[in-house]
Amino acid sequence: MTDQIVSTLQQTLRGRVIGRNDADYDTARALYNGMIDKRPRLIARCADVADVIAAVNFGRDQGLLIAIRGGGHNGPGLGSCDDGLVIDLSMMKSVRVDPASRTVRVDAGCTSGDVDHATHAFGLAVPFGIVSTTGVAGLTLGGGTGYLTRKYGLTIDNLLEADLVLADGSFVTASKSQHSDLFWALRGGGGNFAVVTTFLFQAHPVSAVYAGPIFWEATHAEAVMRAYRDFLPTAPEELGAFVGLKTVPSVEPFPKDYWGRRACAVISSYNGPAAEGEKVMARLLESLPAPIFNWMGAVPFSAMQASFDPLFPKGLQWYWKGDFVKSLPDAAINTHIVQAAKAPSELSLMHLYPIDGAVRRVPKDATAWNTRDATWSMVIAGIDPDPSRADALKTWGRAYWKAVHPFNLEGAYVNFMMDDELEGRVQASYGENYKRLASVKAKYDPKNLFRVNQNILPAGP
Ligand SMILES: Cc1cc2nc3c(=O)[nH]c(=O)nc-3n(C[C@H](O)[C@H](O)[C@H](O)COP(=O)(O)OP(=O)(O)OC[C@H]3O[C@@H](n4cnc5c(N)ncnc54)[C@H](O)[C@@H]3O)c2cc1C
């Protein structure tokens, strides 16, 4: 049965269709998060838009559950599904930079590293996340935060248009002037509405940055977090800087004497001359004790974007919890420090990513992404290579989140949620925009064909 369905779809596709009997099925279905083990019935590795149209029509007509895969990085593995069809875009990787208009056309299978590589040659960048192997598609559709967010906004604030295949197989372009309702919903509403085949982004002048991590011993965490909290609103928007509670990794080039010791870190990227960046950072550093190390220096932005990659190869166990955070009172800082100290593994972390500055200048109802009055997007991630540690990662993440959540806002960044909380929290995260999202869903995907995502139910008649 499986073989027949694979060969039927294969006849209409230029890309490859992979089924359970194929030798590379396990490699093809593997996701970034090793905690997720989904077994799709078939994987359609689309080569172009025509393949995507064929795959959507096939999946719908066969009554298959459909998942859409970009970079495969999603925490709960929403880029795959059990027993259904995965529309895998990872082979669609073209990037075209137009230096005159400073725009970039990006195929939906690109990682942010693919785009950073292409734009860096032109002294440009699009705001993406902090790990370059992350898929542009899932990151963008959920919102997208990173080092350039304070200055240039979320990734969606830089989205100019998207080419899409709808649930009925038709192809449309969404922008401010075409299918503007769909364009509104796409910007934060996740993969609910269509399969995106290409994005068009606005890029910005970014080339060498003054960037890197600064680590302090955990005993200084309270001082560092307080100083960072007070410094951030006064810092120029050219500085993207997040604070984290982490462990010094037990690998070169980290100082051996500190391997495996709990730490507090500020990881920053200043888009401007190094001397200027140094001056800005001095304002934070002058009030603080000496760090274990300060590795800030002039680096190509594309290198900074990839700096976390070696620590986080594909296949680790990840358990995610998120929240939007408006303010960080001393009591919250203390709670963070107590909980982070119980981390079950060296890689487990808590990060607070700034979402102030340009993000706040976009009205709350201008895109689906609602919580523009928050100051940070918090992530707690339990991470370890060993599958037998999965329960320990979950237990820690849940307990940590439970302790700090009373200090935070109701919703969270949809891309930082696991599936054990998707149902209850998606609505809270979209707030007053949820109703409008449900109407757009009803118009473009009334039967909820695209439901392997942070699902928005189509509004009733
Ligand atoms: C190590 C790591 C670091 C991260 N850092 C950041 C960060 O700094 N900033 C940030 O904002 N996020 C970050 N994230 C979260 C990231 O944004 C999400 O995991 C996102 O879902 C990844 O997108 P993807 O394309 O790789 O995911 P996939 O697993 O391929 O897809 C996830 C979901 O996106 C949707 N989707 C994917 N492609 C399409 C498409 N072409 N059309 C329609 N829907 C589609 C589908 O609903 C799918 O279920 C990080 C994640 C990881 C694992």
The ligand as an SDF file (V2000), in Angstrom:
LIG
                    3D

 53 58  0  0  0  0  0  0  0  0999 V2000
   18.4990   25.7440   17.9580 C   0  0  0  0  0  0  0  0  0  0  0  0
   17.3240   26.6280   17.7230 C   0  0  0  0  0  0  0  0  0  0  0  0
   17.4710   28.0050   17.8330 C   0  0  0  0  0  0  0  0  0  0  0  0
   16.3940   28.8540   17.6080 C   0  0  0  0  0  0  0  0  0  0  0  0
   16.5790   30.2090   17.7050 N   0  0  0  0  0  0  0  0  0  0  0  0
   15.5600   31.0320   17.3980 C   0  0  0  0  0  0  0  0  0  0  0  0
   15.7580   32.4540   17.3710 C   0  0  0  0  0  0  0  0  0  0  0  0
   16.8420   32.9560   17.6600 O   0  0  0  0  0  0  0  0  0  0  0  0
   14.7070   33.2250   17.0410 N   0  0  0  0  0  0  0  0  0  0  0  0
   13.5020   32.7130   16.7120 C   0  0  0  0  0  0  0  0  0  0  0  0
   12.6020   33.4820   16.3780 O   0  0  0  0  0  0  0  0  0  0  0  0
   13.2740   31.3830   16.7370 N   0  0  0  0  0  0  0  0  0  0  0  0
   14.2730   30.5410   17.0650 C   0  0  0  0  0  0  0  0  0  0  0  0
   14.0630   29.1850   17.0880 N   0  0  0  0  0  0  0  0  0  0  0  0
   12.7070   28.6740   16.9130 C   0  0  0  0  0  0  0  0  0  0  0  0
   12.3600   28.5030   15.4470 C   0  0  0  0  0  0  0  0  0  0  0  0
   11.8760   29.7340   14.9730 O   0  0  0  0  0  0  0  0  0  0  0  0
   11.2930   27.4100   15.2670 C   0  0  0  0  0  0  0  0  0  0  0  0
   11.8070   26.1920   15.7130 O   0  0  0  0  0  0  0  0  0  0  0  0
   10.8010   27.2980   13.8290 C   0  0  0  0  0  0  0  0  0  0  0  0
    9.6490   26.4880   13.8170 O   0  0  0  0  0  0  0  0  0  0  0  0
   11.8460   26.7040   12.9300 C   0  0  0  0  0  0  0  0  0  0  0  0
   11.4590   26.7640   11.6000 O   0  0  0  0  0  0  0  0  0  0  0  0
   11.7790   25.5350   10.6050 P   0  0  0  0  0  0  0  0  0  0  0  0
   11.3990   25.9550    9.2330 O   0  0  0  0  0  0  0  0  0  0  0  0
   13.1670   25.0800   10.8370 O   0  0  0  0  0  0  0  0  0  0  0  0
   10.7890   24.4940   11.2060 O   0  0  0  0  0  0  0  0  0  0  0  0
    9.9890   23.2050   10.6350 P   0  0  0  0  0  0  0  0  0  0  0  0
   10.0780   22.2050   11.7270 O   0  0  0  0  0  0  0  0  0  0  0  0
   10.4650   22.8040    9.2870 O   0  0  0  0  0  0  0  0  0  0  0  0
    8.5550   23.7930   10.4910 O   0  0  0  0  0  0  0  0  0  0  0  0
    7.8640   24.2670   11.6040 C   0  0  0  0  0  0  0  0  0  0  0  0
    6.4770   24.6940   11.2550 C   0  0  0  0  0  0  0  0  0  0  0  0
    6.5570   25.8400   10.4250 O   0  0  0  0  0  0  0  0  0  0  0  0
    5.5750   25.7910    9.4260 C   0  0  0  0  0  0  0  0  0  0  0  0
    6.2190   25.8240    8.1170 N   0  0  0  0  0  0  0  0  0  0  0  0
    7.4930   25.4710    7.8160 C   0  0  0  0  0  0  0  0  0  0  0  0
    7.7240   25.7090    6.5290 N   0  0  0  0  0  0  0  0  0  0  0  0
    6.5840   26.2190    6.0130 C   0  0  0  0  0  0  0  0  0  0  0  0
    6.2080   26.6850    4.7330 C   0  0  0  0  0  0  0  0  0  0  0  0
    7.0520   26.7040    3.7160 N   0  0  0  0  0  0  0  0  0  0  0  0
    4.9410   27.1150    4.5540 N   0  0  0  0  0  0  0  0  0  0  0  0
    4.0620   27.1230    5.5720 C   0  0  0  0  0  0  0  0  0  0  0  0
    4.3790   26.7090    6.8050 N   0  0  0  0  0  0  0  0  0  0  0  0
    5.6260   26.2740    7.0220 C   0  0  0  0  0  0  0  0  0  0  0  0
    4.7730   24.5690    9.6040 C   0  0  0  0  0  0  0  0  0  0  0  0
    3.6340   24.8610   10.3640 O   0  0  0  0  0  0  0  0  0  0  0  0
    5.6740   23.6930   10.4280 C   0  0  0  0  0  0  0  0  0  0  0  0
    4.8940   22.8870   11.1770 O   0  0  0  0  0  0  0  0  0  0  0  0
   15.1250   28.3180   17.2800 C   0  0  0  0  0  0  0  0  0  0  0  0
   14.9770   26.9350   17.1840 C   0  0  0  0  0  0  0  0  0  0  0  0
   16.0590   26.0950   17.3870 C   0  0  0  0  0  0  0  0  0  0  0  0
   15.8790   24.6250   17.3150 C   0  0  0  0  0  0  0  0  0  0  0  0
  1  2  1  0
  2  3  1  0
  2 52  2  0
  3  4  2  0
  4  5  1  0
  4 50  1  0
  5  6  2  0
  6  7  1  0
  6 13  1  0
  7  8  2  0
  7  9  1  0
  9 10  1  0
 10 11  2  0
 10 12  1  0
 12 13  2  0
 13 14  1  0
 14 15  1  0
 14 50  1  0
 15 16  1  0
 16 17  1  0
 16 18  1  0
 18 19  1  0
 18 20  1  0
 20 21  1  0
 20 22  1  0
 22 23  1  0
 23 24  1  0
 24 25  2  0
 24 26  1  0
 24 27  1  0
 27 28  1  0
 28 29  2  0
 28 30  1  0
 28 31  1  0
 31 32  1  0
 32 33  1  0
 33 34  1  0
 33 48  1  0
 34 35  1  0
 35 36  1  0
 35 46  1  0
 36 37  1  0
 36 45  1  0
 37 38  2  0
 38 39  1  0
 39 40  1  0
 39 45  2  0
 40 41  1  0
 40 42  2  0
 42 43  1  0
 43 44  2  0
 44 45  1  0
 46 47  1  0
 46 48  1  0
 48 49  1  0
 50 51  2  0
 51 52  1  0
 52 53  1  0
M  END
$$$$
